[in-house]
C-alpha cells in the first residue's frame, strides 16, 4: 500500500512539473509576441536561389560580425547629453523633459549605461552647448578679415523691441557662412544714434567692429543715421574700403515691400472685404464645414482659405490668390448665410485678379 501511495505522489509531482513547464513556455511565447510588435519582421526566404547564397557565404571569408561590433561599442554619456541639449533647444522642449519617466525608459533601453540627469543639469548643458557654438563661430570670425552685417528690428508679442544681428562672410575655402550673432534688446528712445550704440556694442563683443565691410538695413531714416555713424567710425580707423561706396546697403526686399504696399492701398477697400470674408468663414467650425461642403459641390480644389498678416504683402497676395479660386463658393455661401455681408462684387473680383497677376511677378522675384 505504501509503494502504491508513493507511485501516486510521484505521478502527481510529475504532472505538476509538466504543467509548470508548459505554463512557463506559454508565458515566454506571450512575452516574445509582445516584443515582436517592436521588432522588424524578416522577409520569408522561399526561393531556391537563397541556397546558392548560403553556399557562397560559407566560401567567402567574412570579417567581424555586426554583433561583435555592437558588443565593442562604447556609449559616451557626455555626447548623449550634448545631443539632448540640442534637441531641447531646437524643439523648444521644457528642461524637465529629461525627467519624464518614459524618456528615461527609452534611453535606458537604447543605452544601458545611460545616466539620468535633472532639469538643472539639462539647463546647464544647453548653456554649455551655446558656449561651444559661440567659440566655434568666434574662431571662424577671427580667421576672416571682412564680414557683412544685416540688422532687422522686431517687436515680440510681449511688446519688446529688439534687433536681430546677422553676420555673413566667406572663409578661406570660399565657403559662405551665415550666423545670427545676437538678439539685442532695444530700449527707448528708438533713435538712430541709440540703435548704432547697441549694434556697435554687439559687434565689439564678437571682436569684429573693425571688420565690417557692409551693413544691410531696412530703408528707413533711423537706419540712415546708423550707417552714417558707422561710416564715420570706420573712416577714423581707416578701415573703410572704396570710401564707403558699398558700405550702406538698403534691403531690396524691404524696398519691394514698400512698393507693393503702396500699390495695395489703391484697392484697400476690396482687400478689406476679402479679408473680412475669410474671417467670417473661419469664425466657427459650422461655417467652415458649410463652406467646405459647397466647395465639394462645385468640385473645387482641396486648398484652404488663408488669412493674411496685413504688414506682409506676400501674405496678402496668398490670401487674395486663394480667395479668388473660391470666388463661386463665396457667392453660394452668401445665399445660405444671412450674416455674411462683405461679398466682393464682380468688378472687385476682376480687380483682385489683375492685382494678383502682377503680384505673382513680385512674389517670384523675392
C-alpha positions as CSV (number, residue, x, y, z in Angstrom):
1,X,0.0,0.0,0.0
2,X,2.8,2.4,0.9
3,X,4.5,1.6,-2.5
4,X,1.2,2.4,-4.3
5,X,0.9,5.7,-2.4
6,X,4.5,6.6,-3.3
7,X,3.8,5.9,-7.0
8,X,0.7,8.2,-6.9
9,X,2.6,11.0,-5.3
10,X,5.4,10.7,-7.9
11,X,2.9,10.8,-10.7
12,X,1.2,13.9,-9.3
13,X,4.5,15.7,-8.8
14,X,5.5,14.8,-12.4
15,X,2.2,16.2,-13.7
16,X,2.6,19.4,-11.8
17,X,6.1,19.8,-13.1
18,X,4.9,19.3,-16.7
19,X,2.1,21.8,-16.1
20,X,4.5,24.4,-14.7
21,X,6.9,23.8,-17.6
22,X,4.0,24.3,-20.1
23,X,2.9,27.4,-18.4
24,X,6.4,28.8,-18.5
25,X,6.7,28.1,-22.2
26,X,3.3,29.9,-22.8
27,X,4.4,32.9,-20.8
28,X,7.7,33.1,-22.7
29,X,5.8,32.8,-26.0
30,X,3.5,35.6,-24.9
31,X,6.4,37.8,-24.0
32,X,8.1,37.1,-27.4
33,X,4.9,38.0,-29.2
34,X,4.7,41.4,-27.3
35,X,8.3,42.2,-28.1
36,X,7.8,41.2,-31.8
37,X,5.5,44.2,-32.1
38,X,8.5,46.5,-31.9
39,X,10.9,44.2,-33.8
40,X,11.3,44.3,-37.6
41,X,10.0,41.1,-39.1
42,X,12.2,39.2,-41.5
43,X,11.0,38.5,-45.0
44,X,10.3,34.9,-45.8
45,X,13.1,33.3,-48.0
46,X,11.2,30.8,-50.1
47,X,13.2,30.9,-53.3
48,X,15.7,28.2,-54.0
49,X,18.2,30.9,-55.0
50,X,18.8,31.5,-51.3
51,X,20.5,28.1,-51.1
52,X,23.1,29.4,-53.5
53,X,23.8,32.5,-51.3
54,X,24.2,30.3,-48.2
55,X,26.8,28.2,-50.0
56,X,28.6,31.4,-51.2
57,X,28.6,32.8,-47.7
58,X,30.4,29.7,-46.4
59,X,33.1,30.0,-49.1
60,X,33.7,33.8,-48.8
61,X,35.9,34.7,-45.7
62,X,34.0,37.2,-43.5
63,X,35.3,39.8,-41.1
64,X,33.9,40.5,-37.7
65,X,30.2,40.2,-37.3
66,X,27.9,43.1,-36.6
67,X,27.1,41.7,-33.2
68,X,30.8,41.8,-32.2
69,X,30.9,45.5,-33.3
70,X,27.8,46.3,-31.2
71,X,29.3,44.5,-28.2
72,X,32.5,46.5,-28.5
73,X,30.7,49.8,-29.0
74,X,31.1,52.2,-26.0
75,X,28.4,54.8,-25.3
76,X,29.6,58.3,-24.5
77,X,27.2,59.8,-21.9
78,X,28.7,63.2,-22.4
79,X,28.0,63.1,-26.2
80,X,24.4,61.9,-25.5
81,X,23.9,64.8,-23.0
82,X,25.1,67.3,-25.7
83,X,22.7,65.9,-28.2
84,X,19.9,66.1,-25.7
85,X,20.6,69.7,-25.1
86,X,20.4,70.4,-28.8
87,X,17.1,68.5,-29.0
88,X,15.7,70.7,-26.2
89,X,16.8,73.9,-27.8
90,X,15.7,73.1,-31.4
91,X,12.3,71.6,-30.5
92,X,11.8,74.1,-27.6
93,X,11.2,71.3,-25.0
94,X,11.0,72.2,-21.3
95,X,14.1,71.4,-19.2
96,X,12.2,68.9,-17.2
97,X,11.7,66.8,-20.4
98,X,14.8,64.8,-19.2
99,X,12.9,63.8,-16.1
100,X,10.0,62.2,-17.9
101,X,9.7,58.6,-17.0
102,X,9.2,57.2,-20.5
103,X,12.1,59.3,-21.9
104,X,14.4,57.7,-19.4
105,X,12.9,54.2,-20.1
106,X,13.7,54.7,-23.8
107,X,17.2,56.0,-23.1
108,X,17.9,53.1,-20.7
109,X,16.7,50.6,-23.3
110,X,18.9,52.1,-26.0
111,X,21.9,52.5,-23.7
112,X,22.0,50.5,-20.5
113,X,24.8,52.8,-19.2
114,X,22.8,56.0,-19.7
115,X,22.8,58.1,-16.5
116,X,19.7,60.0,-15.7
117,X,20.1,63.8,-15.5
118,X,18.0,66.5,-13.8
119,X,16.3,69.6,-15.3
120,X,19.1,71.8,-13.7
121,X,21.8,69.7,-15.5
122,X,19.8,70.0,-18.8
123,X,19.7,73.8,-18.4
124,X,23.5,73.9,-17.8
125,X,24.1,71.6,-20.8
126,X,22.1,74.0,-23.0
127,X,24.3,76.9,-21.9
128,X,27.4,74.8,-22.4
129,X,26.3,73.9,-26.0
130,X,25.7,77.6,-26.7
131,X,29.1,78.5,-25.4
132,X,30.7,75.8,-27.5
133,X,28.9,77.0,-30.6
134,X,29.9,80.6,-29.8
135,X,33.6,79.7,-29.5
136,X,33.4,77.9,-32.8
137,X,32.0,80.9,-34.6
138,X,34.5,83.2,-32.9
139,X,37.3,81.0,-34.2
140,X,35.9,81.4,-37.8
141,X,35.5,85.1,-37.4
142,X,39.0,85.6,-36.1
143,X,40.4,84.0,-39.2
144,X,38.4,86.3,-41.5
145,X,39.2,89.9,-42.3
146,X,35.8,91.0,-43.8
147,X,32.3,90.4,-42.7
148,X,28.9,91.8,-43.8
149,X,26.2,92.7,-41.2
150,X,22.5,92.6,-41.6
151,X,20.1,94.0,-39.0
152,X,16.4,93.9,-38.6
153,X,14.1,95.4,-36.0
154,X,11.3,93.2,-34.4
155,X,8.6,93.6,-31.8
156,X,7.7,90.5,-29.8
157,X,4.2,89.5,-28.6
158,X,5.3,90.9,-25.2
159,X,5.8,94.3,-26.9
160,X,9.6,94.1,-26.5
161,X,11.7,95.8,-29.2
162,X,14.8,94.0,-30.2
163,X,17.3,94.0,-33.1
164,X,18.5,90.8,-34.9
165,X,22.1,91.0,-35.9
166,X,23.2,88.5,-38.6
167,X,26.8,88.1,-39.8
168,X,27.7,86.9,-43.4
169,X,31.2,86.1,-44.5
170,X,33.3,83.8,-46.9
171,X,36.0,81.7,-45.4
172,X,39.5,80.8,-46.8
173,X,37.9,77.8,-48.6
174,X,35.4,80.1,-50.3
175,X,32.5,78.7,-48.3
176,X,29.7,81.1,-47.4
177,X,28.7,81.4,-43.8
178,X,25.7,83.0,-42.1
179,X,25.2,83.2,-38.3
180,X,22.8,85.1,-36.0
181,X,25.1,86.8,-33.5
182,X,22.5,88.1,-31.1
183,X,19.0,89.4,-30.4
184,X,19.8,92.8,-29.0
185,X,17.2,94.3,-26.6
186,X,16.5,97.9,-27.8
187,X,15.1,100.2,-25.1
188,X,13.6,103.7,-25.8
189,X,14.4,106.1,-27.3
190,X,14.4,104.3,-30.7
191,X,16.8,106.9,-32.4
192,X,19.4,106.2,-34.9
193,X,22.2,107.0,-32.5
194,X,20.9,104.7,-29.8
195,X,20.5,101.9,-32.3
196,X,24.0,102.4,-33.5
197,X,25.4,102.2,-29.9
198,X,23.6,98.9,-29.3
199,X,24.8,97.5,-32.6
200,X,28.4,98.6,-32.0
201,X,28.4,97.1,-28.6
202,X,27.2,93.7,-30.0
203,X,29.9,93.7,-32.7
204,X,32.6,94.6,-30.1
205,X,31.6,91.6,-28.1
206,X,32.5,89.4,-31.1
207,X,35.7,91.5,-31.9
208,X,34.5,92.3,-35.4
209,X,33.7,96.0,-35.0
210,X,36.6,96.9,-37.3
211,X,35.9,94.1,-39.9
212,X,32.5,95.3,-41.2
213,X,32.6,95.6,-45.0
214,X,28.9,96.4,-45.5
215,X,25.8,97.0,-43.5
216,X,22.4,95.9,-44.9
217,X,19.3,97.5,-43.3
218,X,15.7,98.4,-44.0
219,X,15.1,101.6,-45.9
220,X,14.1,103.9,-43.0
221,X,15.6,107.2,-41.8
222,X,16.8,105.9,-38.5
223,X,19.0,103.3,-40.3
224,X,20.5,106.1,-42.4
225,X,21.8,107.6,-39.2
226,X,23.1,104.1,-38.1
227,X,25.0,103.7,-41.4
228,X,26.4,107.2,-41.3
229,X,27.7,106.9,-37.7
230,X,29.3,103.5,-38.6
231,X,31.0,105.0,-41.6
232,X,32.3,107.9,-39.6
233,X,33.8,105.5,-37.1
234,X,35.3,103.3,-39.8
235,X,36.8,106.3,-41.6
236,X,38.6,107.4,-38.4
237,X,40.2,104.0,-38.2
238,X,41.0,103.9,-42.0
239,X,39.1,100.6,-42.3
240,X,36.5,101.7,-44.9
241,X,37.0,100.2,-48.4
242,X,36.3,102.2,-51.6
243,X,35.5,105.3,-49.5
244,X,32.3,103.6,-48.2
245,X,30.6,103.4,-51.6
246,X,29.4,99.9,-51.0
247,X,29.1,100.1,-47.2
248,X,25.4,101.1,-46.8
249,X,23.1,98.6,-48.5
250,X,19.4,99.1,-48.4
251,X,17.4,95.9,-48.2
252,X,15.9,95.2,-51.6
253,X,13.1,93.0,-50.1
254,X,12.1,96.0,-47.9
255,X,12.0,98.4,-50.8
256,X,10.0,95.9,-52.8
257,X,7.6,95.6,-49.8
258,X,7.1,99.4,-49.7
259,X,6.4,99.5,-53.5
260,X,3.8,96.7,-53.3
261,X,2.2,98.1,-50.1
262,X,1.8,101.5,-51.8
263,X,0.1,99.8,-54.7
264,X,-2.2,97.8,-52.5
265,X,-3.5,101.0,-51.0
266,X,-5.4,101.6,-54.2
267,X,-7.7,98.6,-53.6
268,X,-7.6,98.7,-49.8
269,X,-11.5,98.5,-49.6
270,X,-11.6,95.4,-51.8
271,X,-8.8,93.8,-49.7
272,X,-10.7,94.6,-46.6
273,X,-13.8,92.8,-48.0
274,X,-11.8,89.7,-48.9
275,X,-10.1,89.7,-45.5
276,X,-13.4,90.0,-43.7
277,X,-14.9,87.3,-45.9
278,X,-12.1,84.9,-44.9
279,X,-12.6,85.9,-41.2
280,X,-16.3,85.3,-41.4
281,X,-15.9,81.7,-42.8
282,X,-13.1,80.9,-40.3
283,X,-15.1,82.2,-37.3
284,X,-16.7,78.9,-36.5
285,X,-16.5,75.2,-37.3
286,X,-20.0,75.2,-38.6
287,X,-19.3,77.9,-41.2
288,X,-16.1,76.1,-42.2
289,X,-18.0,72.9,-42.7
290,X,-20.7,74.6,-44.7
291,X,-18.0,76.3,-46.9
292,X,-16.2,73.0,-47.4
293,X,-19.4,71.2,-48.5
294,X,-20.1,74.0,-51.0
295,X,-16.5,73.6,-52.3
296,X,-17.2,69.9,-52.8
297,X,-20.4,70.5,-54.7
298,X,-18.5,72.8,-57.1
299,X,-15.7,70.3,-57.4
300,X,-13.2,72.9,-56.1
301,X,-9.6,72.0,-55.1
302,X,-8.7,70.9,-51.6
303,X,-7.0,74.2,-50.8
304,X,-7.8,76.1,-47.6
305,X,-8.6,79.8,-47.2
306,X,-5.6,81.9,-45.9
307,X,-5.9,84.8,-43.6
308,X,-3.1,87.3,-44.2
309,X,-0.8,89.4,-41.9
310,X,-1.5,92.9,-43.1
311,X,2.1,94.1,-42.8
312,X,3.4,91.4,-45.1
313,X,2.4,91.9,-48.7
314,X,3.2,88.3,-49.8
315,X,0.8,87.0,-47.1
316,X,-1.9,89.3,-48.6
317,X,-1.1,88.0,-52.1
318,X,-1.5,84.4,-50.8
319,X,-4.9,85.4,-49.3
320,X,-6.1,87.1,-52.4
321,X,-5.0,84.5,-54.9
322,X,-6.6,81.7,-52.8
323,X,-9.8,83.6,-52.2
324,X,-10.0,84.2,-56.0
325,X,-10.1,80.5,-56.6
326,X,-13.1,80.2,-54.2
327,X,-15.0,83.1,-55.9
328,X,-18.0,81.0,-56.8
329,X,-18.1,79.3,-53.4
330,X,-18.3,82.7,-51.7
331,X,-21.3,83.6,-53.9
332,X,-23.1,80.4,-53.0
333,X,-22.1,80.8,-49.3
334,X,-23.7,84.3,-49.3
335,X,-27.0,82.8,-50.4
336,X,-27.0,80.4,-47.4
337,X,-25.5,82.6,-44.7
338,X,-27.6,85.8,-43.9
339,X,-24.9,87.2,-41.6
340,X,-22.3,87.4,-44.4
341,X,-22.4,90.9,-45.9
342,X,-18.8,91.5,-47.2
343,X,-19.1,89.6,-50.5
344,X,-17.0,91.4,-53.2
345,X,-18.9,92.3,-56.4
346,X,-17.9,91.0,-59.8
347,X,-15.9,94.2,-60.6
348,X,-14.0,93.8,-57.3
349,X,-13.1,90.2,-58.2
350,X,-11.8,91.4,-61.5
351,X,-9.5,93.9,-59.8
352,X,-8.3,91.2,-57.4
353,X,-7.4,89.1,-60.4
354,X,-5.5,92.0,-62.0
355,X,-3.6,92.7,-58.8
356,X,-2.7,89.0,-58.4
357,X,-1.3,88.8,-61.9
358,X,1.4,91.4,-61.2
359,X,1.9,90.4,-57.6
360,X,2.9,87.0,-58.9
361,X,5.9,88.6,-60.6
362,X,7.0,90.3,-57.4
363,X,6.5,87.0,-55.5
364,X,8.7,85.2,-58.0
365,X,11.3,87.9,-57.7
366,X,11.6,87.6,-53.9
